[in-house]
Amino acid sequence: MSGNSNPGNFANRPKEEVQDAAKKGGEASKGGFASMPKEQVQEIAHEGGKASSGSFEKGSEAAKEAGRKGGLSS
């Protein structure tokens, strides 16, 4: 076991439990965004964008630097 006690971390679970989950694959998944209508996913994304309220002021050096870093990592 790792030093992290998060039960969602597979490293913290017994090996047999992890193997059983792996065998099931996505069977237990309810599908998440993939199972939602496109319009609903877009609305959720739109709300997230509004909630962020823009972390940077337009044209700020921090925004420019974040844009450069994002461009480099993609």
Predicted model as a PDB file, atoms N, CA, C, CB and O in Angstrom, pLDDT in the B-factor column:
MODEL        1                                                                  
ATOM      1  N   MET A   1       0.837  -1.201   0.000  1.00 44.00           N  
ATOM      2  CA  MET A   1       0.000   0.000   0.000  1.00 44.00           C  
ATOM      3  C   MET A   1       0.872   1.250   0.000  1.00 44.00           C  
ATOM      4  CB  MET A   1      -0.947   0.006   1.220  1.00 44.00           C  
ATOM      5  O   MET A   1       1.968   1.267   0.559  1.00 44.00           O  
ATOM      6  N   SER A   2       0.355   2.293  -0.641  1.00 49.00           N  
ATOM      7  CA  SER A   2       1.100   3.546  -0.676  1.00 49.00           C  
ATOM      8  C   SER A   2       0.787   4.368   0.564  1.00 49.00           C  
ATOM      9  CB  SER A   2       0.770   4.346  -1.952  1.00 49.00           C  
ATOM     10  O   SER A   2      -0.053   3.979   1.376  1.00 49.00           O  
ATOM     11  N   GLY A   3       1.457   5.496   0.712  1.00 59.00           N  
ATOM     12  CA  GLY A   3       1.215   6.377   1.849  1.00 59.00           C  
ATOM     13  C   GLY A   3      -0.067   7.183   1.693  1.00 59.00           C  
ATOM     14  O   GLY A   3      -0.465   7.894   2.616  1.00 59.00           O  
ATOM     15  N   ASN A   4      -0.715   7.082   0.543  1.00 63.00           N  
ATOM     16  CA  ASN A   4      -1.944   7.815   0.260  1.00 63.00           C  
ATOM     17  C   ASN A   4      -3.130   6.960   0.692  1.00 63.00           C  
ATOM     18  CB  ASN A   4      -2.044   8.189  -1.251  1.00 63.00           C  
ATOM     19  O   ASN A   4      -3.238   5.812   0.261  1.00 63.00           O  
ATOM     20  N   SER A   5      -4.017   7.481   1.526  1.00 74.00           N  
ATOM     21  CA  SER A   5      -5.142   6.699   2.038  1.00 74.00           C  
ATOM     22  C   SER A   5      -6.409   6.848   1.197  1.00 74.00           C  
ATOM     23  CB  SER A   5      -5.436   7.103   3.459  1.00 74.00           C  
ATOM     24  O   SER A   5      -7.471   6.383   1.610  1.00 74.00           O  
ATOM     25  N   ASN A   6      -6.325   7.478   0.038  1.00 76.00           N  
ATOM     26  CA  ASN A   6      -7.484   7.677  -0.833  1.00 76.00           C  
ATOM     27  C   ASN A   6      -7.985   6.322  -1.332  1.00 76.00           C  
ATOM     28  CB  ASN A   6      -7.126   8.604  -2.031  1.00 76.00           C  
ATOM     29  O   ASN A   6      -7.256   5.628  -2.041  1.00 76.00           O  
ATOM     30  N   PRO A   7      -9.227   5.925  -0.977  1.00 70.00           N  
ATOM     31  CA  PRO A   7      -9.730   4.622  -1.414  1.00 70.00           C  
ATOM     32  C   PRO A   7      -9.958   4.545  -2.921  1.00 70.00           C  
ATOM     33  CB  PRO A   7     -11.017   4.307  -0.698  1.00 70.00           C  
ATOM     34  O   PRO A   7     -10.076   3.450  -3.472  1.00 70.00           O  
ATOM     35  N   GLY A   8     -10.020   5.696  -3.593  1.00 73.00           N  
ATOM     36  CA  GLY A   8     -10.173   5.707  -5.048  1.00 73.00           C  
ATOM     37  C   GLY A   8      -8.882   5.365  -5.769  1.00 73.00           C  
ATOM     38  O   GLY A   8      -8.888   5.088  -6.968  1.00 73.00           O  
ATOM     39  N   ASN A   9      -7.787   5.384  -5.046  1.00 80.00           N  
ATOM     40  CA  ASN A   9      -6.486   5.077  -5.622  1.00 80.00           C  
ATOM     41  C   ASN A   9      -6.308   3.556  -5.627  1.00 80.00           C  
ATOM     42  CB  ASN A   9      -5.332   5.782  -4.824  1.00 80.00           C  
ATOM     43  O   ASN A   9      -6.316   2.923  -4.571  1.00 80.00           O  
ATOM     44  N   PHE A  10      -6.151   2.978  -6.810  1.00 78.00           N  
ATOM     45  CA  PHE A  10      -6.041   1.524  -6.898  1.00 78.00           C  
ATOM     46  C   PHE A  10      -4.851   0.977  -6.126  1.00 78.00           C  
ATOM     47  CB  PHE A  10      -5.939   1.103  -8.339  1.00 78.00           C  
ATOM     48  O   PHE A  10      -4.864  -0.191  -5.736  1.00 78.00           O  
ATOM     49  N   ALA A  11      -3.834   1.778  -5.896  1.00 82.00           N  
ATOM     50  CA  ALA A  11      -2.672   1.324  -5.137  1.00 82.00           C  
ATOM     51  C   ALA A  11      -3.035   1.031  -3.682  1.00 82.00           C  
ATOM     52  CB  ALA A  11      -1.560   2.371  -5.199  1.00 82.00           C  
ATOM     53  O   ALA A  11      -2.298   0.333  -2.985  1.00 82.00           O  
ATOM     54  N   ASN A  12      -4.169   1.562  -3.224  1.00 82.00           N  
ATOM     55  CA  ASN A  12      -4.599   1.367  -1.841  1.00 82.00           C  
ATOM     56  C   ASN A  12      -5.573   0.206  -1.683  1.00 82.00           C  
ATOM     57  CB  ASN A  12      -5.234   2.631  -1.320  1.00 82.00           C  
ATOM     58  O   ASN A  12      -6.076  -0.038  -0.586  1.00 82.00           O  
ATOM     59  N   ARG A  13      -5.838  -0.502  -2.758  1.00 83.00           N  
ATOM     60  CA  ARG A  13      -6.806  -1.593  -2.707  1.00 83.00           C  
ATOM     61  C   ARG A  13      -6.105  -2.942  -2.795  1.00 83.00           C  
ATOM     62  CB  ARG A  13      -7.832  -1.454  -3.836  1.00 83.00           C  
ATOM     63  O   ARG A  13      -5.000  -3.035  -3.329  1.00 83.00           O  
ATOM     64  N   PRO A  14      -6.739  -3.981  -2.279  1.00 87.00           N  
ATOM     65  CA  PRO A  14      -6.157  -5.322  -2.401  1.00 87.00           C  
ATOM     66  C   PRO A  14      -6.024  -5.708  -3.873  1.00 87.00           C  
ATOM     67  CB  PRO A  14      -7.020  -6.365  -1.647  1.00 87.00           C  
ATOM     68  O   PRO A  14      -6.864  -5.338  -4.693  1.00 87.00           O  
ATOM     69  N   LYS A  15      -4.977  -6.444  -4.203  1.00 88.00           N  
ATOM     70  CA  LYS A  15      -4.683  -6.827  -5.582  1.00 88.00           C  
ATOM     71  C   LYS A  15      -5.873  -7.527  -6.235  1.00 88.00           C  
ATOM     72  CB  LYS A  15      -3.454  -7.734  -5.628  1.00 88.00           C  
ATOM     73  O   LYS A  15      -6.180  -7.263  -7.397  1.00 88.00           O  
ATOM     74  N   GLU A  16      -6.542  -8.414  -5.504  1.00 89.00           N  
ATOM     75  CA  GLU A  16      -7.677  -9.158  -6.060  1.00 89.00           C  
ATOM     76  C   GLU A  16      -8.823  -8.221  -6.444  1.00 89.00           C  
ATOM     77  CB  GLU A  16      -8.171 -10.205  -5.053  1.00 89.00           C  
ATOM     78  O   GLU A  16      -9.485  -8.419  -7.463  1.00 89.00           O  
ATOM     79  N   GLU A  17      -9.045  -7.210  -5.623  1.00 86.00           N  
ATOM     80  CA  GLU A  17     -10.112  -6.253  -5.909  1.00 86.00           C  
ATOM     81  C   GLU A  17      -9.795  -5.457  -7.182  1.00 86.00           C  
ATOM     82  CB  GLU A  17     -10.314  -5.296  -4.712  1.00 86.00           C  
ATOM     83  O   GLU A  17     -10.677  -5.203  -8.002  1.00 86.00           O  
ATOM     84  N   VAL A  18      -8.551  -5.078  -7.329  1.00 84.00           N  
ATOM     85  CA  VAL A  18      -8.129  -4.326  -8.511  1.00 84.00           C  
ATOM     86  C   VAL A  18      -8.266  -5.198  -9.758  1.00 84.00           C  
ATOM     87  CB  VAL A  18      -6.668  -3.829  -8.355  1.00 84.00           C  
ATOM     88  O   VAL A  18      -8.740  -4.730 -10.793  1.00 84.00           O  
ATOM     89  N   GLN A  19      -7.854  -6.459  -9.663  1.00 85.00           N  
ATOM     90  CA  GLN A  19      -7.954  -7.363 -10.805  1.00 85.00           C  
ATOM     91  C   GLN A  19      -9.410  -7.582 -11.194  1.00 85.00           C  
ATOM     92  CB  GLN A  19      -7.283  -8.704 -10.488  1.00 85.00           C  
ATOM     93  O   GLN A  19      -9.729  -7.637 -12.382  1.00 85.00           O  
ATOM     94  N   ASP A  20     -10.294  -7.707 -10.213  1.00 85.00           N  
ATOM     95  CA  ASP A  20     -11.717  -7.892 -10.485  1.00 85.00           C  
ATOM     96  C   ASP A  20     -12.287  -6.667 -11.198  1.00 85.00           C  
ATOM     97  CB  ASP A  20     -12.489  -8.160  -9.178  1.00 85.00           C  
ATOM     98  O   ASP A  20     -13.058  -6.798 -12.148  1.00 85.00           O  
ATOM     99  N   ALA A  21     -11.909  -5.491 -10.738  1.00 80.00           N  
ATOM    100  CA  ALA A  21     -12.381  -4.255 -11.372  1.00 80.00           C  
ATOM    101  C   ALA A  21     -11.870  -4.167 -12.804  1.00 80.00           C  
ATOM    102  CB  ALA A  21     -11.926  -3.018 -10.565  1.00 80.00           C  
ATOM    103  O   ALA A  21     -12.594  -3.724 -13.696  1.00 80.00           O  
ATOM    104  N   ALA A  22     -10.639  -4.582 -13.028  1.00 82.00           N  
ATOM    105  CA  ALA A  22     -10.060  -4.536 -14.363  1.00 82.00           C  
ATOM    106  C   ALA A  22     -10.779  -5.491 -15.310  1.00 82.00           C  
ATOM    107  CB  ALA A  22      -8.574  -4.873 -14.307  1.00 82.00           C  
ATOM    108  O   ALA A  22     -10.966  -5.177 -16.485  1.00 82.00           O  
ATOM    109  N   LYS A  23     -11.182  -6.655 -14.805  1.00 81.00           N  
ATOM    110  CA  LYS A  23     -11.902  -7.626 -15.636  1.00 81.00           C  
ATOM    111  C   LYS A  23     -13.247  -7.075 -16.084  1.00 81.00           C  
ATOM    112  CB  LYS A  23     -12.104  -8.939 -14.874  1.00 81.00           C  
ATOM    113  O   LYS A  23     -13.697  -7.350 -17.196  1.00 81.00           O  
ATOM    114  N   LYS A  24     -13.887  -6.301 -15.221  1.00 79.00           N  
ATOM    115  CA  LYS A  24     -15.199  -5.741 -15.549  1.00 79.00           C  
ATOM    116  C   LYS A  24     -15.095  -4.626 -16.573  1.00 79.00           C  
ATOM    117  CB  LYS A  24     -15.880  -5.224 -14.296  1.00 79.00           C  
ATOM    118  O   LYS A  24     -16.054  -4.351 -17.295  1.00 79.00           O  
ATOM    119  N   GLY A  25     -13.941  -3.982 -16.640  1.00 73.00           N  
ATOM    120  CA  GLY A  25     -13.775  -2.890 -17.583  1.00 73.00           C  
ATOM    121  C   GLY A  25     -14.783  -1.794 -17.346  1.00 73.00           C  
ATOM    122  O   GLY A  25     -14.946  -1.335 -16.216  1.00 73.00           O  
ATOM    123  N   GLY A  26     -15.458  -1.368 -18.385  1.00 62.00           N  
ATOM    124  CA  GLY A  26     -16.436  -0.287 -18.270  1.00 62.00           C  
ATOM    125  C   GLY A  26     -17.849  -0.755 -17.984  1.00 62.00           C  
ATOM    126  O   GLY A  26     -18.780   0.047 -18.049  1.00 62.00           O  
ATOM    127  N   GLU A  27     -18.039  -2.030 -17.670  1.00 67.00           N  
ATOM    128  CA  GLU A  27     -19.384  -2.548 -17.433  1.00 67.00           C  
ATOM    129  C   GLU A  27     -20.131  -1.778 -16.358  1.00 67.00           C  
ATOM    130  CB  GLU A  27     -19.314  -3.999 -17.052  1.00 67.00           C  
ATOM    131  O   GLU A  27     -21.326  -1.522 -16.501  1.00 67.00           O  
ATOM    132  N   ALA A  28     -19.448  -1.408 -15.289  1.00 61.00           N  
ATOM    133  CA  ALA A  28     -20.102  -0.745 -14.169  1.00 61.00           C  
ATOM    134  C   ALA A  28     -20.325   0.740 -14.433  1.00 61.00           C  
ATOM    135  CB  ALA A  28     -19.280  -0.925 -12.910  1.00 61.00           C  
ATOM    136  O   ALA A  28     -21.086   1.395 -13.721  1.00 61.00           O  
ATOM    137  N   SER A  29     -19.664   1.265 -15.455  1.00 65.00           N  
ATOM    138  CA  SER A  29     -19.776   2.687 -15.756  1.00 65.00           C  
ATOM    139  C   SER A  29     -21.155   3.027 -16.288  1.00 65.00           C  
ATOM    140  CB  SER A  29     -18.713   3.102 -16.760  1.00 65.00           C  
ATOM    141  O   SER A  29     -21.742   2.265 -17.056  1.00 65.00           O  
ATOM    142  N   LYS A  30     -21.660   4.160 -15.880  1.00 66.00           N  
ATOM    143  CA  LYS A  30     -22.937   4.624 -16.401  1.00 66.00           C  
ATOM    144  C   LYS A  30     -22.737   5.459 -17.656  1.00 66.00           C  
ATOM    145  CB  LYS A  30     -23.684   5.430 -15.343  1.00 66.00           C  
ATOM    146  O   LYS A  30     -23.701   5.958 -18.236  1.00 66.00           O  
ATOM    147  N   GLY A  31     -21.495   5.610 -18.072  1.00 71.00           N  
ATOM    148  CA  GLY A  31     -21.221   6.272 -19.341  1.00 71.00           C  
ATOM    149  C   GLY A  31     -20.766   7.714 -19.240  1.00 71.00           C  
ATOM    150  O   GLY A  31     -20.117   8.213 -20.159  1.00 71.00           O  
ATOM    151  N   GLY A  32     -21.083   8.391 -18.162  1.00 79.00           N  
ATOM    152  CA  GLY A  32     -20.651   9.779 -18.007  1.00 79.00           C  
ATOM    153  C   GLY A  32     -21.093  10.658 -19.168  1.00 79.00           C  
ATOM    154  O   GLY A  32     -22.213  10.529 -19.662  1.00 79.00           O  
ATOM    155  N   PHE A  33     -20.214  11.546 -19.600  1.00 80.00           N  
ATOM    156  CA  PHE A  33     -20.546  12.472 -20.678  1.00 80.00           C  
ATOM    157  C   PHE A  33     -20.849  11.746 -21.973  1.00 80.00           C  
ATOM    158  CB  PHE A  33     -19.416  13.451 -20.893  1.00 80.00           C  
ATOM    159  O   PHE A  33     -21.651  12.228 -22.774  1.00 80.00           O  
ATOM    160  N   ALA A  34     -20.228  10.603 -22.198  1.00 79.00           N  
ATOM    161  CA  ALA A  34     -20.435   9.872 -23.444  1.00 79.00           C  
ATOM    162  C   ALA A  34     -21.880   9.421 -23.611  1.00 79.00           C  
ATOM    163  CB  ALA A  34     -19.516   8.671 -23.500  1.00 79.00           C  
ATOM    164  O   ALA A  34     -22.345   9.244 -24.737  1.00 79.00           O  
ATOM    165  N   SER A  35     -22.591   9.235 -22.510  1.00 82.00           N  
ATOM    166  CA  SER A  35     -23.976   8.772 -22.604  1.00 82.00           C  
ATOM    167  C   SER A  35     -24.984   9.916 -22.650  1.00 82.00           C  
ATOM    168  CB  SER A  35     -24.293   7.872 -21.437  1.00 82.00           C  
ATOM    169  O   SER A  35     -26.183   9.680 -22.793  1.00 82.00           O  
ATOM    170  N   MET A  36     -24.508  11.146 -22.532  1.00 84.00           N  
ATOM    171  CA  MET A  36     -25.415  12.304 -22.514  1.00 84.00           C  
ATOM    172  C   MET A  36     -25.609  12.854 -23.923  1.00 84.00           C  
ATOM    173  CB  MET A  36     -24.868  13.411 -21.581  1.00 84.00           C  
ATOM    174  O   MET A  36     -24.737  12.703 -24.780  1.00 84.00           O  
ATOM    175  N   PRO A  37     -26.745  13.488 -24.158  1.00 89.00           N  
ATOM    176  CA  PRO A  37     -26.948  14.167 -25.440  1.00 89.00           C  
ATOM    177  C   PRO A  37     -25.908  15.295 -25.597  1.00 89.00           C  
ATOM    178  CB  PRO A  37     -28.407  14.738 -25.538  1.00 89.00           C  
ATOM    179  O   PRO A  37     -25.516  15.934 -24.621  1.00 89.00           O  
ATOM    180  N   LYS A  38     -25.480  15.517 -26.831  1.00 91.00           N  
ATOM    181  CA  LYS A  38     -24.450  16.520 -27.117  1.00 91.00           C  
ATOM    182  C   LYS A  38     -24.821  17.894 -26.542  1.00 91.00           C  
ATOM    183  CB  LYS A  38     -24.228  16.630 -28.632  1.00 91.00           C  
ATOM    184  O   LYS A  38     -23.968  18.602 -26.006  1.00 91.00           O  
ATOM    185  N   GLU A  39     -26.089  18.257 -26.658  1.00 91.00           N  
ATOM    186  CA  GLU A  39     -26.530  19.572 -26.181  1.00 91.00           C  
ATOM    187  C   GLU A  39     -26.349  19.707 -24.667  1.00 91.00           C  
ATOM    188  CB  GLU A  39     -28.002  19.807 -26.556  1.00 91.00           C  
ATOM    189  O   GLU A  39     -25.986  20.775 -24.176  1.00 91.00           O  
ATOM    190  N   GLN A  40     -26.601  18.630 -23.937  1.00 90.00           N  
ATOM    191  CA  GLN A  40     -26.457  18.661 -22.480  1.00 90.00           C  
ATOM    192  C   GLN A  40     -24.983  18.805 -22.097  1.00 90.00           C  
ATOM    193  CB  GLN A  40     -27.057  17.382 -21.843  1.00 90.00           C  
ATOM    194  O   GLN A  40     -24.647  19.546 -21.174  1.00 90.00           O  
ATOM    195  N   VAL A  41     -24.115  18.099 -22.803  1.00 87.00           N  
ATOM    196  CA  VAL A  41     -22.678  18.205 -22.533  1.00 87.00           C  
ATOM    197  C   VAL A  41     -22.201  19.634 -22.817  1.00 87.00           C  
ATOM    198  CB  VAL A  41     -21.878  17.180 -23.393  1.00 87.00           C  
ATOM    199  O   VAL A  41     -21.421  20.202 -22.052  1.00 87.00           O  
ATOM    200  N   GLN A  42     -22.676  20.198 -23.916  1.00 87.00           N  
ATOM    201  CA  GLN A  42     -22.281  21.569 -24.260  1.00 87.00           C  
ATOM    202  C   GLN A  42     -22.761  22.567 -23.207  1.00 87.00           C  
ATOM    203  CB  GLN A  42     -22.838  21.955 -25.637  1.00 87.00           C  
ATOM    204  O   GLN A  42     -22.041  23.506 -22.868  1.00 87.00           O  
ATOM    205  N   GLU A  43     -23.966  22.367 -22.695  1.00 87.00           N  
ATOM    206  CA  GLU A  43     -24.491  23.270 -21.669  1.00 87.00           C  
ATOM    207  C   GLU A  43     -23.663  23.186 -20.387  1.00 87.00           C  
ATOM    208  CB  GLU A  43     -25.962  22.941 -21.370  1.00 87.00           C  
ATOM    209  O   GLU A  43     -23.385  24.205 -19.754  1.00 87.00           O  
ATOM    210  N   ILE A  44     -23.272  21.971 -20.008  1.00 84.00           N  
ATOM    211  CA  ILE A  44     -22.433  21.796 -18.819  1.00 84.00           C  
ATOM    212  C   ILE A  44     -21.088  22.489 -19.022  1.00 84.00           C  
ATOM    213  CB  ILE A  44     -22.226  20.291 -18.510  1.00 84.00           C  
ATOM    214  O   ILE A  44     -20.589  23.169 -18.126  1.00 84.00           O  
ATOM    215  N   ALA A  45     -20.513  22.311 -20.196  1.00 82.00           N  
ATOM    216  CA  ALA A  45     -19.226  22.952 -20.492  1.00 82.00           C  
ATOM    217  C   ALA A  45     -19.361  24.469 -20.472  1.00 82.00           C  
ATOM    218  CB  ALA A  45     -18.690  22.486 -21.858  1.00 82.00           C  
ATOM    219  O   ALA A  45     -18.479  25.173 -19.981  1.00 82.00           O  
ATOM    220  N   HIS A  46     -20.458  24.961 -21.003  1.00 79.00           N  
ATOM    221  CA  HIS A  46     -20.705  26.403 -21.020  1.00 79.00           C  
ATOM    222  C   HIS A  46     -20.805  26.955 -19.603  1.00 79.00           C  
ATOM    223  CB  HIS A  46     -21.988  26.718 -21.801  1.00 79.00           C  
ATOM    224  O   HIS A  46     -20.244  28.007 -19.297  1.00 79.00           O  
ATOM    225  N   GLU A  47     -21.521  26.241 -18.744  1.00 79.00           N  
ATOM    226  CA  GLU A  47     -21.655  26.673 -17.350  1.00 79.00           C  
ATOM    227  C   GLU A  47     -20.294  26.696 -16.657  1.00 79.00           C  
ATOM    228  CB  GLU A  47     -22.623  25.747 -16.588  1.00 79.00           C  
ATOM    229  O   GLU A  47     -20.001  27.605 -15.880  1.00 79.00           O  
ATOM    230  N   GLY A  48     -19.468  25.692 -16.943  1.00 74.00           N  
ATOM    231  CA  GLY A  48     -18.127  25.666 -16.359  1.00 74.00           C  
ATOM    232  C   GLY A  48     -17.303  26.863 -16.802  1.00 74.00           C  
ATOM    233  O   GLY A  48     -16.570  27.457 -16.011  1.00 74.00           O  
ATOM    234  N   GLY A  49     -17.431  27.206 -18.067  1.00 66.00           N  
ATOM    235  CA  GLY A  49     -16.713  28.367 -18.577  1.00 66.00           C  
ATOM    236  C   GLY A  49     -17.175  29.656 -17.936  1.00 66.00           C  
ATOM    237  O   GLY A  49     -16.365  30.536 -17.645  1.00 66.00           O  
ATOM    238  N   LYS A  50     -18.480  29.775 -17.713  1.00 66.00           N  
ATOM    239  CA  LYS A  50     -19.003  30.981 -17.063  1.00 66.00           C  
ATOM    240  C   LYS A  50     -18.553  31.043 -15.606  1.00 66.00           C  
ATOM    241  CB  LYS A  50     -20.544  31.018 -17.147  1.00 66.00           C  
ATOM    242  O   LYS A  50     -18.240  32.117 -15.093  1.00 66.00           O  
ATOM    243  N   ALA A  51     -18.524  29.886 -14.942  1.00 64.00           N  
ATOM    244  CA  ALA A  51     -18.155  29.846 -13.528  1.00 64.00           C  
ATOM    245  C   ALA A  51     -16.695  30.238 -13.315  1.00 64.00           C  
ATOM    246  CB  ALA A  51     -18.406  28.454 -12.958  1.00 64.00           C  
ATOM    247  O   ALA A  51     -16.333  30.786 -12.274  1.00 64.00           O  
ATOM    248  N   SER A  52     -15.860  29.949 -14.320  1.00 61.00           N  
ATOM    249  CA  SER A  52     -14.445  30.291 -14.159  1.00 61.00           C  
ATOM    250  C   SER A  52     -14.239  31.796 -14.200  1.00 61.00           C  
ATOM    251  CB  SER A  52     -13.605  29.620 -15.245  1.00 61.00           C  
ATOM    252  O   SER A  52     -13.256  32.309 -13.664  1.00 61.00           O  
ATOM    253  N   SER A  53     -15.156  32.494 -14.829  1.00 57.00           N  
ATOM    254  CA  SER A  53     -15.156  33.955 -14.957  1.00 57.00           C  
ATOM    255  C   SER A  53     -13.828  34.506 -15.452  1.00 57.00           C  
ATOM    256  CB  SER A  53     -15.495  34.585 -13.632  1.00 57.00           C  
ATOM    257  O   SER A  53     -13.498  35.665 -15.199  1.00 57.00           O  
ATOM    258  N   GLY A  54     -13.079  33.690 -16.146  1.00 59.00           N  
ATOM    259  CA  GLY A  54     -11.821  34.165 -16.719  1.00 59.00           C  
ATOM    260  C   GLY A  54     -10.780  34.372 -15.650  1.00 59.00           C  
ATOM    261  O   GLY A  54     -10.823  35.367 -14.926  1.00 59.00           O  
ATOM    262  N   SER A  55      -9.863  33.467 -15.539  1.00 63.00           N  
ATOM    263  CA  SER A  55      -8.846  33.549 -14.498  1.00 63.00           C  
ATOM    264  C   SER A  55      -7.849  34.673 -14.743  1.00 63.00           C  
ATOM    265  CB  SER A  55      -8.114  32.238 -14.393  1.00 63.00           C  
ATOM    266  O   SER A  55      -7.177  35.135 -13.821  1.00 63.00           O  
ATOM    267  N   PHE A  56      -7.762  35.106 -15.991  1.00 63.00           N  
ATOM    268  CA  PHE A  56      -6.783  36.132 -16.348  1.00 63.00           C  
ATOM    269  C   PHE A  56      -7.482  37.347 -16.931  1.00 63.00           C  
ATOM    270  CB  PHE A  56      -5.752  35.581 -17.346  1.00 63.00           C  
ATOM    271  O   PHE A  56      -8.541  37.238 -17.549  1.00 63.00           O  
ATOM    272  N   GLU A  57      -6.882  38.486 -16.728  1.00 67.00           N  
ATOM    273  CA  GLU A  57      -7.367  39.671 -17.421  1.00 67.00           C  
ATOM    274  C   GLU A  57      -6.858  39.585 -18.850  1.00 67.00           C  
ATOM    275  CB  GLU A  57      -6.898  41.000 -16.716  1.00 67.00           C  
ATOM    276  O   GLU A  57      -5.720  39.183 -19.087  1.00 67.00           O  
ATOM    277  N   LYS A  58      -7.704  39.965 -19.801  1.00 69.00           N  
ATOM    278  CA  LYS A  58      -7.302  39.889 -21.205  1.00 69.00           C  
ATOM    279  C   LYS A  58      -6.052  40.709 -21.433  1.00 69.00           C  
ATOM    280  CB  LYS A  58      -8.432  40.371 -22.126  1.00 69.00           C  
ATOM    281  O   LYS A  58      -5.936  41.848 -20.979  1.00 69.00           O  
ATOM    282  N   GLY A  59      -5.110  40.097 -22.155  1.00 70.00           N  
ATOM    283  CA  GLY A  59      -3.881  40.797 -22.498  1.00 70.00           C  
ATOM    284  C   GLY A  59      -2.832  40.814 -21.401  1.00 70.00           C  
ATOM    285  O   GLY A  59      -1.745  41.352 -21.606  1.00 70.00           O  
ATOM    286  N   SER A  60      -3.131  40.231 -20.226  1.00 75.00           N  
ATOM    287  CA  SER A  60      -2.156  40.257 -19.144  1.00 75.00           C  
ATOM    288  C   SER A  60      -0.975  39.341 -19.476  1.00 75.00           C  
ATOM    289  CB  SER A  60      -2.814  39.833 -17.812  1.00 75.00           C  
ATOM    290  O   SER A  60      -1.106  38.402 -20.262  1.00 75.00           O  
ATOM    291  N   GLU A  61       0.139  39.616 -18.889  1.00 79.00           N  
ATOM    292  CA  GLU A  61       1.328  38.785 -19.106  1.00 79.00           C  
ATOM    293  C   GLU A  61       1.087  37.353 -18.634  1.00 79.00           C  
ATOM    294  CB  GLU A  61       2.543  39.383 -18.376  1.00 79.00           C  
ATOM    295  O   GLU A  61       1.564  36.408 -19.262  1.00 79.00           O  
ATOM    296  N   ALA A  62       0.347  37.185 -17.530  1.00 75.00           N  
ATOM    297  CA  ALA A  62       0.055  35.843 -17.019  1.00 75.00           C  
ATOM    298  C   ALA A  62      -0.763  35.059 -18.040  1.00 75.00           C  
ATOM    299  CB  ALA A  62      -0.702  35.923 -15.671  1.00 75.00           C  
ATOM    300  O   ALA A  62      -0.529  33.867 -18.238  1.00 75.00           O  
ATOM    301  N   ALA A  63      -1.726  35.724 -18.695  1.00 76.00           N  
ATOM    302  CA  ALA A  63      -2.544  35.055 -19.708  1.00 76.00           C  
ATOM    303  C   ALA A  63      -1.699  34.671 -20.911  1.00 76.00           C  
ATOM    304  CB  ALA A  63      -3.709  35.955 -20.146  1.00 76.00           C  
ATOM    305  O   ALA A  63      -1.846  33.579 -21.459  1.00 76.00           O  
ATOM    306  N   LYS A  64      -0.816  35.569 -21.318  1.00 77.00           N  
ATOM    307  CA  LYS A  64       0.047  35.277 -22.461  1.00 77.00           C  
ATOM    308  C   LYS A  64       0.968  34.098 -22.162  1.00 77.00           C  
ATOM    309  CB  LYS A  64       0.876  36.511 -22.836  1.00 77.00           C  
ATOM    310  O   LYS A  64       1.165  33.228 -23.010  1.00 77.00           O  
ATOM    311  N   GLU A  65       1.524  34.073 -20.969  1.00 81.00           N  
ATOM    312  CA  GLU A  65       2.420  32.981 -20.575  1.00 81.00           C  
ATOM    313  C   GLU A  65       1.672  31.652 -20.509  1.00 81.00           C  
ATOM    314  CB  GLU A  65       3.071  33.284 -19.217  1.00 81.00           C  
ATOM    315  O   GLU A  65       2.184  30.626 -20.956  1.00 81.00           O  
ATOM    316  N   ALA A  66       0.461  31.671 -19.953  1.00 77.00           N  
ATOM    317  CA  ALA A  66      -0.341  30.441 -19.884  1.00 77.00           C  
ATOM    318  C   ALA A  66      -0.673  29.955 -21.289  1.00 77.00           C  
ATOM    319  CB  ALA A  66      -1.643  30.674 -19.074  1.00 77.00           C  
ATOM    320  O   ALA A  66      -0.656  28.751 -21.545  1.00 77.00           O  
ATOM    321  N   GLY A  67      -0.967  30.848 -22.177  1.00 77.00           N  
ATOM    322  CA  GLY A  67      -1.255  30.478 -23.573  1.00 77.00           C  
ATOM    323  C   GLY A  67      -0.044  29.861 -24.243  1.00 77.00           C  
ATOM    324  O   GLY A  67      -0.169  28.886 -24.984  1.00 77.00           O  
ATOM    325  N   ARG A  68       1.119  30.421 -23.989  1.00 78.00           N  
ATOM    326  CA  ARG A  68       2.356  29.852 -24.571  1.00 78.00           C  
ATOM    327  C   ARG A  68       2.592  28.453 -24.027  1.00 78.00           C  
ATOM    328  CB  ARG A  68       3.586  30.757 -24.266  1.00 78.00           C  
ATOM    329  O   ARG A  68       2.915  27.536 -24.782  1.00 78.00           O  
ATOM    330  N   LYS A  69       2.431  28.286 -22.714  1.00 78.00           N  
ATOM    331  CA  LYS A  69       2.641  26.969 -22.103  1.00 78.00           C  
ATOM    332  C   LYS A  69       1.629  25.963 -22.641  1.00 78.00           C  
ATOM    333  CB  LYS A  69       2.538  27.060 -20.565  1.00 78.00           C  
ATOM    334  O   LYS A  69       1.983  24.821 -22.935  1.00 78.00           O  
ATOM    335  N   GLY A  70       0.384  26.378 -22.767  1.00 74.00           N  
ATOM    336  CA  GLY A  70      -0.636  25.477 -23.295  1.00 74.00           C  
ATOM    337  C   GLY A  70      -0.341  25.068 -24.723  1.00 74.00           C  
ATOM    338  O   GLY A  70      -0.541  23.913 -25.099  1.00 74.00           O  
ATOM    339  N   GLY A  71       0.131  26.005 -25.512  1.00 71.00           N  
ATOM    340  CA  GLY A  71       0.489  25.702 -26.897  1.00 71.00           C  
ATOM    341  C   GLY A  71       1.658  24.742 -27.000  1.00 71.00           C  
ATOM    342  O   GLY A  71       1.716  23.925 -27.919  1.00 71.00           O  
ATOM    343  N   LEU A  72       2.582  24.836 -26.068  1.00 73.00           N  
ATOM    344  CA  LEU A  72       3.742  23.961 -26.097  1.00 73.00           C  
ATOM    345  C   LEU A  72       3.398  22.538 -25.692  1.00 73.00           C  
ATOM    346  CB  LEU A  72       4.816  24.502 -25.195  1.00 73.00           C  
ATOM    347  O   LEU A  72       4.005  21.588 -26.186  1.00 73.00           O  
ATOM    348  N   SER A  73       2.427  22.383 -24.794  1.00 64.00           N  
ATOM    349  CA  SER A  73       2.113  21.042 -24.283  1.00 64.00           C  
ATOM    350  C   SER A  73       1.157  20.279 -25.186  1.00 64.00           C  
ATOM    351  CB  SER A  73       1.520  21.143 -22.898  1.00 64.00           C  
ATOM    352  O   SER A  73       0.961  19.079 -24.994  1.00 64.00           O  
ATOM    353  N   SER A  74       0.563  20.941 -26.157  1.00 54.00           N  
ATOM    354  CA  SER A  74      -0.398  20.223 -27.012  1.00 54.00           C  
ATOM    355  C   SER A  74       0.250  19.683 -28.260  1.00 54.00           C  
ATOM    356  CB  SER A  74      -1.547  21.129 -27.397  1.00 54.00           C  
ATOM    357  O   SER A  74      -0.419  19.057 -29.082  1.00 54.00           O  
TER     358      SER A  74                                                      
ENDMDL                                                                          
END                                                                             
